[in-house]
Amino acid sequence: MSWLLLLLLLLGGQFTQALPSNKTAFTLSKRLNREGPYLGLVVPNPYEIAPLLSDTVFKPHPFIPYLDLAGRRFHFGTIEGTKVIAVMCGLAMLNSGITTQQLLDFFYVTRVIVFGIAGNANPNLSVGDTTVAKYWAHTGLWNWQRYGEGPNDPLSGESDGSYTRKYGYLDIAEYNVPQTGSNLLNNIWYQPEEVYPVTGVPEVRQRAFFIPVDEKLFETATKLEGLELIACVNATTCLNPKPKVVTGVNGASANIFLDNLAYREFLYSHFNVSLVDMETAAAALVCYEADIPFIAFRSLSDLAGGGTGPNQISIFGDLAADNAALFVTSFFKLLE
């Protein structure tokens, strides 16, 4: 239980007006916490959480199936005997980070899983594949270098340790068409997150770029590498090759819906990123700071700008969401 929640509980009725929820909901949350611990499930969108909640393997709490608190609906139940809280966070990094923090502050949550769909940045993977990344990075934190300066010039703020050239840059001029001359947009340098983990010293910043998932949860997930995934949208629309489970890759998140071949190829070649989404790294960072075990399962819905024709998510988005839900429910059968 976080210090914030403990303080609010000690204050009793004095804190209810400060919370964006009512007294009854918070009272119920205290009762539910006595039944914990729980595993938290963070899911971005309605069509990603729906397959889980409609699956008979999810058994809603018999008396309090959900609780509306702080702008979110937290679904209580069990999966294969494990007590869970499933919540839809909404699109992008801010929603994901806020929702994950709410889970940890309001409820007795000891592990967190994010699941849903993602874009495929790896030419060796296919739409429909379900991934278990070992590392997650936020690739949307930049130092945008001024025109006229280059790789050998220090960045603004680099001298005091606020920014770094360690993780490389995107030279926008390399993507000029035709490829002549310079580009006023110059270079984008990728930055690590500034983090303050509970295991560290308050107000003493640390840096983190690639966040590892929990080793024990990862080892459990690798046992599902042979899981048979859904391959067909209908009788006439099927994936070839058949979807497979892929483990040990890198994932990246940013507030960007990636549908651009050149940037897709850059992320793969520069960071060895195989999948891209808009939420997972935020949840990973929150759990990293809180020292809470974390993992994510993402099924590939599209090629993130690769291939020909329209983005594949319009055809295979629901299939990918179903495969992500299938994987997470299968995972619970192995969970200790």
C-alpha positions as CSV (number, residue, x, y, z in Angstrom):
1,M,0.0,0.0,0.0
2,S,1.4,3.4,-0.9
3,W,2.1,6.1,1.6
4,L,-0.6,8.3,-0.1
5,L,-3.3,5.7,0.3
6,L,-2.3,5.0,3.9
7,L,-2.4,8.7,4.7
8,L,-5.9,9.1,3.2
9,L,-7.2,6.1,5.1
10,L,-5.8,7.5,8.4
11,L,-7.5,10.9,7.7
12,G,-10.9,9.2,7.3
13,G,-13.7,11.4,6.2
14,Q,-11.5,14.4,5.8
15,F,-10.1,13.2,2.5
16,T,-13.2,12.4,0.5
17,Q,-13.7,15.9,-1.0
18,A,-10.1,15.9,-2.3
19,L,-10.7,12.7,-4.3
20,P,-12.3,12.7,-7.8
21,S,-14.7,10.0,-6.5
22,N,-17.4,9.5,-3.9
23,K,-17.2,8.2,-0.3
24,T,-19.0,5.0,-1.1
25,A,-16.6,4.0,-3.8
26,F,-13.6,4.6,-1.6
27,T,-15.2,2.6,1.2
28,L,-15.7,-0.3,-1.1
29,S,-12.1,-0.1,-2.3
30,K,-11.0,-0.6,1.3
31,R,-13.2,-3.7,1.6
32,L,-11.8,-5.1,-1.7
33,N,-8.2,-4.5,-0.6
34,R,-8.7,-6.8,2.3
35,E,-9.4,-9.5,-0.2
36,G,-6.1,-8.9,-2.1
37,P,-3.5,-9.0,-3.3
38,Y,-4.4,-8.5,-6.9
39,L,-2.7,-8.7,-10.3
40,G,-3.5,-5.5,-12.2
41,L,-4.4,-5.7,-15.9
42,V,-4.0,-2.4,-17.9
43,V,-5.6,-2.4,-21.3
44,P,-5.7,0.7,-23.6
45,N,-9.0,0.5,-25.6
46,P,-12.6,-0.9,-25.3
47,Y,-12.1,-3.5,-28.1
48,E,-8.9,-4.8,-26.4
49,I,-10.5,-5.3,-22.9
50,A,-13.8,-6.6,-24.2
51,P,-12.5,-10.1,-25.2
52,L,-11.2,-10.6,-21.7
53,L,-14.3,-9.4,-19.9
54,S,-16.6,-11.5,-22.1
55,D,-14.5,-14.7,-21.8
56,T,-16.0,-17.2,-19.3
57,V,-12.5,-17.7,-17.9
58,F,-12.9,-14.2,-16.3
59,K,-15.1,-14.7,-13.2
60,P,-16.4,-11.3,-11.9
61,H,-16.4,-10.6,-8.2
62,P,-19.8,-12.0,-6.9
63,F,-20.7,-8.8,-5.0
64,I,-18.6,-6.0,-6.5
65,P,-17.9,-6.8,-10.2
66,Y,-16.6,-3.3,-10.8
67,L,-15.8,0.0,-9.0
68,D,-15.9,3.4,-10.7
69,L,-13.2,5.5,-9.1
70,A,-11.2,8.5,-10.2
71,G,-12.6,8.5,-13.7
72,R,-11.9,4.8,-14.4
73,R,-13.9,1.6,-14.1
74,F,-11.9,-1.1,-12.3
75,H,-13.2,-4.6,-12.9
76,F,-12.7,-7.1,-10.1
77,G,-12.6,-10.9,-10.6
78,T,-10.5,-13.9,-10.9
79,I,-8.8,-15.7,-13.8
80,E,-7.8,-19.3,-13.2
81,G,-8.0,-18.6,-9.5
82,T,-5.8,-15.5,-9.5
83,K,-7.5,-12.3,-8.2
84,V,-7.3,-9.6,-10.8
85,I,-8.3,-6.0,-11.4
86,A,-8.7,-5.1,-15.1
87,V,-9.0,-1.5,-16.1
88,M,-9.2,0.3,-19.5
89,C,-6.7,3.2,-19.4
90,G,-7.4,4.9,-22.7
91,L,-5.1,6.0,-25.5
92,A,-1.4,7.1,-25.1
93,M,1.2,7.6,-22.5
94,L,-0.5,9.9,-20.1
95,N,-3.6,7.8,-19.7
96,S,-1.5,4.7,-19.3
97,G,0.8,6.2,-16.6
98,I,-2.0,7.7,-14.7
99,T,-4.1,4.5,-14.7
100,T,-1.2,2.4,-13.6
101,Q,-0.4,4.7,-10.8
102,Q,-4.1,4.7,-9.7
103,L,-4.0,0.9,-9.6
104,L,-1.0,0.9,-7.3
105,D,-2.2,3.8,-5.1
106,F,-5.9,2.8,-4.6
107,F,-5.6,-1.0,-4.6
108,Y,-3.5,-3.8,-3.2
109,V,-1.8,-4.7,-6.5
110,T,1.5,-6.6,-6.5
111,R,2.0,-7.3,-10.2
112,V,1.0,-5.6,-13.4
113,I,0.3,-6.8,-17.0
114,V,-0.4,-4.6,-20.0
115,F,-1.9,-6.3,-23.0
116,G,-3.4,-5.3,-26.3
117,I,-2.3,-4.7,-29.9
118,A,0.8,-3.1,-31.4
119,G,2.4,-2.1,-34.7
120,N,5.1,-4.4,-36.1
121,A,8.5,-2.8,-36.7
122,N,10.4,-6.0,-37.4
123,P,10.5,-7.3,-41.0
124,N,11.0,-10.8,-39.6
125,L,7.6,-10.8,-37.7
126,S,4.1,-10.9,-39.1
127,V,0.7,-9.4,-38.4
128,G,-1.1,-11.6,-35.8
129,D,2.1,-12.6,-34.0
130,T,1.9,-12.1,-30.2
131,T,5.0,-10.7,-28.6
132,V,6.5,-10.8,-25.1
133,A,9.1,-8.1,-25.1
134,K,11.9,-8.3,-22.6
135,Y,12.6,-4.5,-22.7
136,W,10.5,-1.4,-23.2
137,A,11.6,2.1,-24.1
138,H,9.9,5.4,-24.4
139,T,11.1,6.8,-27.7
140,G,9.2,10.1,-27.6
141,L,11.5,12.0,-25.2
142,W,13.8,14.1,-27.4
143,N,16.3,16.9,-27.4
144,W,15.8,18.6,-30.7
145,Q,19.1,20.1,-31.8
146,R,19.2,23.5,-33.4
147,Y,20.1,23.9,-37.0
148,G,23.8,24.3,-37.8
149,E,24.9,22.0,-34.9
150,G,25.9,18.3,-35.4
151,P,26.8,15.1,-33.7
152,N,30.0,16.5,-32.3
153,D,28.4,19.5,-30.7
154,P,27.1,19.2,-27.1
155,L,23.3,19.5,-26.7
156,S,21.7,22.3,-24.8
157,G,21.5,21.2,-21.2
158,E,24.0,18.4,-21.7
159,S,26.7,20.0,-19.5
160,D,24.6,19.7,-16.3
161,G,23.5,16.2,-17.1
162,S,20.0,17.0,-18.1
163,Y,20.4,15.6,-21.6
164,T,22.7,13.1,-23.3
165,R,23.9,11.9,-26.7
166,K,24.3,8.4,-25.5
167,Y,21.3,6.9,-27.3
168,G,21.8,8.4,-30.7
169,Y,19.8,10.6,-33.0
170,L,17.6,10.8,-36.0
171,D,19.2,12.9,-38.8
172,I,16.1,14.3,-40.6
173,A,18.2,15.4,-43.6
174,E,18.8,11.7,-44.5
175,Y,15.1,11.5,-45.4
176,N,15.1,14.5,-47.8
177,V,13.5,13.8,-51.2
178,P,15.6,14.5,-53.2
179,Q,18.5,13.7,-50.9
180,T,20.4,16.9,-51.4
181,G,21.1,19.9,-49.2
182,S,20.4,20.3,-45.5
183,N,17.2,20.3,-43.5
184,L,16.2,23.0,-41.0
185,L,14.7,20.4,-38.7
186,N,18.3,19.0,-38.2
187,N,18.7,16.2,-35.6
188,I,16.5,14.6,-32.9
189,W,18.4,13.1,-30.0
190,Y,16.6,10.3,-28.0
191,Q,16.7,10.8,-24.2
192,P,16.3,8.4,-21.3
193,E,13.6,9.0,-18.7
194,E,14.3,10.8,-15.5
195,V,13.2,8.4,-12.8
196,Y,12.9,8.4,-9.0
197,P,12.5,4.7,-7.9
198,V,11.4,3.9,-4.4
199,T,14.7,1.9,-4.0
200,G,16.7,5.1,-4.6
201,V,17.1,8.4,-2.8
202,P,14.3,10.9,-2.9
203,E,15.0,13.9,-5.2
204,V,18.1,12.2,-6.6
205,R,17.3,11.5,-10.2
206,Q,18.3,8.4,-12.1
207,R,18.1,7.6,-15.8
208,A,16.4,4.8,-17.6
209,F,15.9,4.1,-21.3
210,F,15.2,0.4,-21.8
211,I,13.1,-0.9,-18.9
212,P,13.3,-4.7,-18.3
213,V,10.2,-6.7,-17.6
214,D,10.0,-8.9,-14.6
215,E,12.3,-12.0,-15.0
216,K,10.0,-14.5,-13.4
217,L,6.9,-13.3,-15.3
218,F,9.0,-13.4,-18.5
219,E,10.1,-17.0,-17.9
220,T,6.5,-18.1,-17.3
221,A,5.5,-16.4,-20.6
222,T,8.2,-18.2,-22.6
223,K,6.4,-21.5,-21.8
224,L,3.6,-20.4,-24.2
225,E,5.8,-20.1,-27.3
226,G,3.9,-22.9,-28.9
227,L,0.5,-21.5,-28.2
228,E,-1.9,-21.8,-31.2
229,L,-3.2,-18.4,-32.0
230,I,-6.2,-17.3,-34.0
231,A,-5.3,-17.0,-37.7
232,C,-8.6,-16.2,-39.5
233,V,-10.9,-13.1,-39.4
234,N,-13.5,-15.2,-41.2
235,A,-13.8,-18.1,-43.6
236,T,-12.1,-16.2,-46.4
237,T,-9.6,-14.0,-44.7
238,C,-6.7,-15.8,-43.0
239,L,-3.2,-14.9,-42.1
240,N,-0.3,-16.7,-43.9
241,P,2.0,-17.5,-42.3
242,K,0.0,-18.5,-39.2
243,P,0.6,-16.2,-36.2
244,K,3.1,-17.3,-33.6
245,V,4.4,-16.3,-30.2
246,V,7.6,-14.3,-30.1
247,T,9.6,-13.6,-27.0
248,G,12.7,-11.7,-26.0
249,V,12.3,-8.7,-28.4
250,N,12.4,-5.0,-27.7
251,G,9.3,-2.8,-27.6
252,A,8.9,1.0,-27.8
253,S,6.1,3.4,-26.9
254,A,5.5,7.1,-27.8
255,N,2.5,9.4,-28.3
256,I,2.6,8.5,-32.0
257,F,0.5,6.3,-34.1
258,L,3.2,5.0,-36.3
259,D,2.2,4.5,-39.9
260,N,5.4,5.5,-41.7
261,L,7.9,3.1,-43.3
262,A,11.0,5.2,-43.0
263,Y,10.5,5.8,-39.2
264,R,9.6,2.1,-38.7
265,E,12.8,1.1,-40.3
266,F,14.8,3.6,-38.3
267,L,13.4,2.3,-35.0
268,Y,14.2,-1.3,-35.9
269,S,17.8,-0.6,-37.2
270,H,18.8,1.9,-34.5
271,F,17.1,0.5,-31.4
272,N,16.4,-3.1,-32.5
273,V,12.7,-2.4,-31.7
274,S,10.3,-5.0,-33.0
275,L,7.0,-3.6,-31.9
276,V,5.6,-0.1,-31.3
277,D,2.6,1.1,-29.3
278,M,1.4,4.2,-27.4
279,E,1.0,3.0,-23.8
280,T,3.3,0.2,-22.5
281,A,6.4,2.1,-21.7
282,A,4.5,4.5,-19.4
283,A,3.1,1.6,-17.4
284,A,6.6,0.0,-17.3
285,L,8.2,3.2,-16.0
286,V,5.5,3.5,-13.2
287,C,6.1,0.0,-12.1
288,Y,9.9,0.4,-12.4
289,E,9.7,3.4,-10.0
290,A,7.4,1.5,-7.6
291,D,9.4,-1.7,-7.8
292,I,6.4,-3.7,-8.9
293,P,6.8,-6.7,-11.2
294,F,5.7,-5.9,-14.7
295,I,5.2,-7.5,-18.1
296,A,3.4,-6.8,-21.4
297,F,1.8,-8.9,-24.1
298,R,1.1,-7.3,-27.4
299,S,-0.3,-8.8,-30.6
300,L,0.7,-7.3,-33.9
301,S,-2.2,-5.7,-35.7
302,D,-0.4,-3.9,-38.6
303,L,3.0,-3.2,-40.1
304,A,3.4,0.4,-38.8
305,G,3.6,1.8,-42.3
306,G,5.2,-1.2,-44.0
307,G,3.6,-3.2,-46.7
308,T,1.3,-1.9,-49.4
309,G,-2.2,-0.6,-49.4
310,P,-4.1,0.7,-46.4
311,N,-2.9,0.1,-42.8
312,Q,-3.7,-3.5,-41.9
313,I,-5.3,-2.6,-38.5
314,S,-8.7,-2.1,-40.2
315,I,-8.7,-5.8,-41.1
316,F,-6.7,-7.5,-38.4
317,G,-7.1,-5.2,-35.4
318,D,-9.9,-7.2,-33.8
319,L,-8.0,-10.5,-34.5
320,A,-4.9,-9.1,-32.9
321,A,-6.9,-8.0,-29.8
322,D,-8.4,-11.5,-29.5
323,N,-4.9,-13.1,-29.7
324,A,-3.7,-10.8,-27.0
325,A,-6.6,-11.8,-24.7
326,L,-6.1,-15.4,-25.6
327,F,-2.4,-15.2,-24.6
328,V,-3.1,-13.5,-21.3
329,T,-5.8,-16.0,-20.3
330,S,-3.5,-18.8,-21.2
331,F,-0.7,-17.2,-19.2
332,F,-2.8,-17.3,-16.1
333,K,-3.0,-21.1,-16.3
334,L,0.8,-21.2,-15.7
335,L,0.9,-18.4,-13.1
336,E,1.9,-19.2,-9.6
